[in-house]
Amino acid sequence: MNKNLLALFIFLSPILTLSAQKERPTVGRPLDIPAVFAGNFGELRPDHFHSGLDFKTQGRTGLPIRAIDNGYVSRCIVSPWGFGRAVYIVHPETGLTSVYGHLESFASKIDDIVRDAQYQNETFSIDLDFEPDEIPVKRGEIIGLSGNAGSSGGPHLHMDIRDTTTGDALDPMEFYRQYVNDNVAPEVRQIGLYPVPDKGIVDGSTTGTALTPSDFSKGFTAWGKVMPGINAYDRMSGTNNIYGVKYLTLLVDGKQVYKRTIDRFSFDSTRAVNTLAYYPDVARSGRWMMTTYVPPTKPLGNMIATEGDGSVDINEERVYKMEFILEDEMGNKTRRSFNVSGKKSPIPTTIGKGSLLNFDGEHSYNNEGVKARLPKGVLYDNTYFKIDVEPTAEYASVLATIGDYLVPLAGDIQIEIPILNDTIADKSKYYLGRVSGNRCSAVDAIYENGVMKGSVSRFGQYAVSVDKTPPSIASMTNKKTAPGFLKYRITDRQSGIDNYYCEIDGQFALFEHDGKTSSISFKMDPKRFKHGVDHRLKITVTDACGNVTVHSTKFHW
């Protein structure tokens, strides 16, 4: 070694050693109760990774939520969906940002600011950013109470830990493992083997197959390129919940050909969760059969280390010994072996429907006026594509099947569907919807010269419908309701609720909206409304096609 390089190495060695040994920052606990989880980081969910830990709150709401470190509130969100009510705290000393979702309420110093902004803007849904000196918080300080707001399936605290600089989501379990007692290894439910289209065959089929534990010893027969898959979950001590698997490795004849680690991800690439599984199963039944195949776009970058594209070439008539290794953050490990017997067989050529699109191109299509534009980067892999049109009396347009719903997309495509017999004077009554069974769910779109133009994130069936029916408003207030508490259900069966506006005695009233129950509610505030007198309530609800329903009533409080 060159003397100068040797001297530099000796000088840097202590620094490099210290850097390698540096542990993650120590953070506090967000709850005062034992850490038990309803969900973990990186779980595979439709179109996204789960971005944090779901802390159980013993089936209760109203538990104190504490800041995990010193910092400042950088953002607050209030929404009927998603995180519901959420606080973002930046921690400058560690370079981390923590996020606390589904809160029942904010601490008063936060709530006063948020509520003033809601009244000033006359809206429940709001997204506020703050400067570092506006709302400072200390480690352990109560920032709110736990709840069940937004798209929550039950009372819990959702907490993210993010890299402040990049915005990437980090695995919070790496910060909280000292609080967790877990000696339960991941559980394997199925093992699958799928042929790479036009390049392989499995058990004489071009669609692949899956085995349950009682059949694992049977193994598979295959020829050509195949994608091993596994349906598995992690488990933890003291709870029956199931979780995502953090580490997944595949060995073929003792050699590692695939390793996946879910310890961080960018929100820009979260839709690529769909590439980690055999997507036709996800689309058809919601089953996440995780496979080793990596599409040519490699959308998840450093999350995966693989030989080639992760498929296995069965090109010899012998037994290939394969083994999946699954491991959690605590080091609990499961190994599951299976065999694939090479059996030389002709590989059928798939006759795809439509044109074969190159994944790295931009594509435009038109069939009877139904148009689709696929921007560059929206495809993960080469894909067959076509547009089918079908006359129907149910809609104001043809029923258009755009692409194959079994193929995932990395982003939005633009579609256009012309209206047949465009005779409605009020064009706002048209809406573009995704058709599933008897339901036509509105998507973002505009009317332009007899055509509905919109952006959609999935292939599937779409049509133009007409909505002239106003929303419904129904009282949920009864004799058992606490005095001064008002609650109503607001629904719309077609284009969906666009907005609502509530007034009491002619003044804006901040009714909270719970999307999952389609309800709005309000607790009378003596600071804003006089107590002990009659009041008049007016609720105005507007759907996405501009249809309006107004409900007025008197009440005493």
Backbone hydrogen bonds, N-H to C=O, Kabsch-Sander energy under -0.5 kcal/mol:
donor,donor_aa,acceptor,acceptor_aa,energy
6,L,2,N,-2.7
7,A,3,K,-2.5
8,L,4,N,-2.2
9,F,5,L,-2.5
10,I,6,L,-2.4
11,F,7,A,-2.2
12,L,8,L,-2.4
13,S,9,F,-1.8
16,L,12,L,-2.9
17,T,13,S,-2.4
18,L,14,P,-2.3
19,S,15,I,-2.3
20,A,16,L,-2.3
21,Q,17,T,-1.9
22,K,18,L,-1.0
22,K,19,S,-0.5
28,G,68,I,-3.0
36,V,34,P,-0.8
38,A,54,D,-3.0
39,G,54,D,-0.9
42,G,50,H,-3.1
43,E,40,N,-1.1
45,R,43,E,-0.6
45,R,48,H,-1.9
48,H,45,R,-2.2
50,H,43,E,-2.0
53,L,159,M,-2.4
54,D,39,G,-2.6
55,F,53,L,-0.8
55,F,157,L,-3.2
56,K,36,V,-3.3
57,T,155,P,-0.7
60,R,57,T,-2.0
62,G,146,S,-3.3
65,I,144,G,-2.7
66,R,30,P,-2.5
67,A,141,E,-2.6
71,G,137,V,-2.3
72,Y,90,V,-1.9
73,V,135,I,-2.6
74,S,88,Y,-2.3
75,R,88,Y,-1.2
76,C,128,L,-2.1
77,I,86,A,-2.1
78,V,126,I,-2.6
79,S,84,G,-1.6
84,G,81,W,-2.5
85,R,83,F,-1.0
86,A,77,I,-2.5
86,A,84,G,-0.5
87,V,100,Y,-1.8
88,Y,75,R,-2.7
89,I,98,S,-3.1
90,V,72,Y,-2.6
91,H,96,L,-3.2
94,T,91,H,-1.2
95,G,91,H,-1.5
96,L,91,H,-1.2
97,T,162,R,-2.3
98,S,89,I,-2.7
99,V,160,D,-2.1
100,Y,87,V,-2.4
101,G,158,H,-3.2
102,H,83,F,-3.1
103,L,85,R,-2.5
104,E,145,L,-2.5
105,S,145,L,-1.1
107,A,143,I,-2.4
110,I,107,A,-1.4
111,D,107,A,-3.3
112,D,108,S,-2.6
114,V,110,I,-2.4
115,R,111,D,-3.3
116,D,112,D,-1.8
117,A,113,I,-1.8
118,Q,114,V,-2.4
119,Y,115,R,-2.5
120,Q,116,D,-2.5
121,N,117,A,-2.3
122,E,118,Q,-0.8
123,T,118,Q,-2.0
126,I,78,V,-2.0
128,L,76,C,-2.8
130,F,74,S,-2.2
134,E,131,E,-1.9
135,I,131,E,-0.7
137,V,71,G,-2.8
140,G,67,A,-3.0
141,E,138,K,-2.2
143,I,65,I,-2.9
144,G,65,I,-1.0
145,L,105,S,-2.2
146,S,63,L,-2.8
147,G,102,H,-0.5
147,G,156,H,-0.6
149,A,102,H,-0.9
151,S,82,G,-2.0
152,S,150,G,-1.8
156,H,147,G,-1.8
157,L,55,F,-2.4
158,H,101,G,-1.3
158,H,156,H,-0.5
159,M,53,L,-2.8
159,M,157,L,-0.6
160,D,99,V,-1.8
161,I,170,L,-0.6
162,R,97,T,-3.4
163,D,168,D,-2.5
164,T,95,G,-2.3
164,T,162,R,-0.7
167,G,163,D,-3.1
169,A,265,F,-2.5
170,L,161,I,-3.0
171,D,263,D,-1.8
174,E,171,D,-1.4
175,F,172,P,-1.9
176,Y,172,P,-1.0
177,R,173,M,-1.0
179,Y,176,Y,-1.9
180,V,177,R,-1.4
182,D,180,V,-0.7
185,A,183,N,-0.5
187,E,233,Y,-3.7
189,R,231,N,-2.9
190,Q,231,N,-1.7
191,I,211,L,-2.2
192,G,229,G,-2.5
193,L,209,T,-2.4
194,Y,227,M,-1.9
196,V,225,K,-2.4
199,K,196,V,-2.8
200,G,196,V,-1.0
201,I,223,W,-2.2
202,V,205,S,-2.7
203,D,221,T,-3.2
205,S,202,V,-2.5
209,T,193,L,-2.0
211,L,191,I,-3.4
215,D,212,T,-2.6
216,F,212,T,-0.6
216,F,213,P,-1.1
218,K,215,D,-1.8
219,G,215,D,-0.7
219,G,216,F,-0.9
220,F,339,N,-2.1
222,A,341,S,-2.1
223,W,201,I,-2.1
224,G,314,I,-2.7
225,K,199,K,-2.6
226,V,312,V,-2.4
227,M,194,Y,-3.9
229,G,192,G,-2.9
230,I,290,M,-2.5
231,N,190,Q,-2.5
232,A,230,I,-0.6
233,Y,187,E,-2.3
234,D,243,Y,-2.7
239,T,236,M,-1.1
243,Y,234,D,-2.1
246,K,244,G,-0.5
247,Y,327,E,-2.3
248,L,260,R,-2.2
249,T,325,I,-2.4
250,L,258,Y,-2.4
251,L,323,E,-2.8
252,V,255,K,-2.8
253,D,321,K,-3.8
255,K,252,V,-1.8
257,V,250,L,-2.5
258,Y,250,L,-1.2
259,K,305,A,-2.3
260,R,248,L,-2.9
261,T,303,M,-2.7
262,I,246,K,-1.8
263,D,261,T,-1.0
265,F,169,A,-1.7
269,S,266,S,-1.4
270,T,267,F,-0.9
272,A,269,S,-1.7
273,V,270,T,-1.7
274,N,271,R,-1.9
275,T,272,A,-2.0
276,L,273,V,-1.6
277,A,274,N,-0.6
278,Y,289,M,-2.3
279,Y,277,A,-1.4
281,D,278,Y,-1.4
282,V,278,Y,-1.1
283,A,279,Y,-2.9
284,R,280,P,-2.2
285,S,281,D,-2.7
286,G,281,D,-1.1
286,G,282,V,-1.1
287,R,281,D,-1.2
289,M,287,R,-1.1
290,M,230,I,-2.2
290,M,288,W,-1.1
291,T,276,L,-1.5
292,T,228,P,-1.5
294,V,309,D,-3.2
297,T,380,Y,-1.1
298,K,295,P,-2.0
301,G,298,K,-1.5
303,M,300,L,-2.5
304,I,301,G,-1.4
305,A,259,K,-3.0
307,E,257,V,-2.4
308,G,306,T,-0.7
310,G,307,E,-2.0
312,V,226,V,-2.8
314,I,224,G,-2.9
314,I,312,V,-0.8
315,N,313,D,-1.2
318,R,316,E,-1.9
320,Y,318,R,-0.6
320,Y,340,V,-3.2
321,K,319,V,-0.6
322,M,320,Y,-0.7
322,M,338,F,-2.7
323,E,251,L,-2.2
324,F,336,R,-2.6
325,I,249,T,-2.6
326,L,334,T,-2.9
327,E,247,Y,-2.0
328,D,332,N,-1.8
331,G,328,D,-1.7
334,T,326,L,-2.7
336,R,324,F,-2.7
338,F,322,M,-2.6
340,V,320,Y,-2.2
341,S,220,F,-3.2
342,G,318,R,-3.6
342,G,340,V,-0.6
343,K,222,A,-2.2
350,T,348,P,-0.6
352,G,350,T,-1.1
354,G,352,G,-0.7
355,S,385,F,-2.5
357,L,355,S,-0.7
357,L,383,T,-3.5
361,G,358,N,-1.7
363,H,374,L,-2.3
365,Y,372,A,-2.6
367,N,370,V,-2.6
370,V,367,N,-2.0
371,K,369,G,-0.6
371,K,416,E,-2.1
372,A,365,Y,-2.2
373,R,414,Q,-2.8
374,L,363,H,-3.5
377,G,359,F,-0.7
378,V,375,P,-1.6
379,L,359,F,-0.6
383,T,357,L,-1.8
385,F,355,S,-2.4
388,D,401,T,-2.4
390,E,399,L,-1.6
396,A,464,V,-2.7
397,S,464,V,-0.6
399,L,390,E,-3.0
400,A,398,V,-0.7
400,A,462,Y,-2.9
401,T,388,D,-2.8
401,T,399,L,-0.5
402,I,400,A,-0.8
402,I,460,G,-3.0
403,G,386,K,-2.5
403,G,401,T,-0.7
405,Y,403,G,-0.6
407,V,404,D,-2.2
410,A,378,V,-2.8
413,I,456,V,-2.8
414,Q,373,R,-2.1
415,I,454,G,-2.8
416,E,371,K,-2.2
417,I,452,M,-2.2
419,I,450,G,-3.0
420,L,396,A,-2.9
423,T,421,N,-2.2
427,K,425,A,-1.1
429,K,426,D,-1.8
430,Y,427,K,-1.5
431,Y,465,S,-2.3
433,G,463,A,-2.9
434,R,441,S,-2.8
435,V,461,Q,-2.7
436,S,439,R,-2.8
439,R,436,S,-1.9
441,S,434,R,-2.4
441,S,439,R,-0.5
442,A,494,Q,-0.6
443,V,432,L,-2.7
446,I,453,K,-2.6
448,E,451,V,-2.8
451,V,448,E,-1.0
452,M,417,I,-2.3
453,K,446,I,-2.9
453,K,451,V,-0.6
454,G,415,I,-2.5
455,S,444,D,-1.3
456,V,413,I,-2.5
459,F,407,V,-0.5
460,G,402,I,-1.9
462,Y,400,A,-2.9
463,A,433,G,-2.0
465,S,431,Y,-2.9
467,D,429,K,-2.8
468,K,466,V,-0.5
472,S,491,T,-3.0
474,A,489,R,-2.4
476,M,487,K,-3.2
477,T,487,K,-0.6
481,T,478,N,-1.3
485,F,482,A,-1.9
486,L,484,G,-0.6
486,L,522,F,-3.1
488,Y,520,I,-2.7
489,R,474,A,-3.2
490,I,518,S,-2.5
491,T,472,S,-1.8
498,D,542,T,-2.7
499,N,542,T,-2.0
501,Y,540,T,-2.4
503,E,538,K,-2.7
504,I,507,Q,-2.8
505,D,536,R,-2.8
507,Q,504,I,-1.7
509,A,502,C,-2.6
511,F,509,A,-1.7
512,E,521,S,-3.1
514,D,512,E,-0.5
514,D,519,S,-3.0
515,G,80,P,-1.1
515,G,513,H,-0.7
517,T,514,D,-0.7
518,S,514,D,-0.7
518,S,515,G,-0.6
519,S,514,D,-1.7
520,I,488,Y,-2.9
521,S,512,E,-2.0
522,F,486,L,-2.5
524,M,484,G,-3.2
524,M,522,F,-0.6
528,R,525,D,-1.9
529,F,525,D,-2.6
532,G,557,W,-1.4
535,H,555,F,-3.3
537,L,553,T,-3.2
538,K,503,E,-2.6
539,I,551,H,-2.9
540,T,501,Y,-2.9
541,V,549,T,-2.7
542,T,499,N,-2.8
543,D,547,N,-2.2
544,A,496,G,-2.3
546,G,543,D,-1.9
549,T,541,V,-2.5
551,H,539,I,-2.8
553,T,537,L,-2.2
555,F,535,H,-2.3
557,W,533,V,-2.4
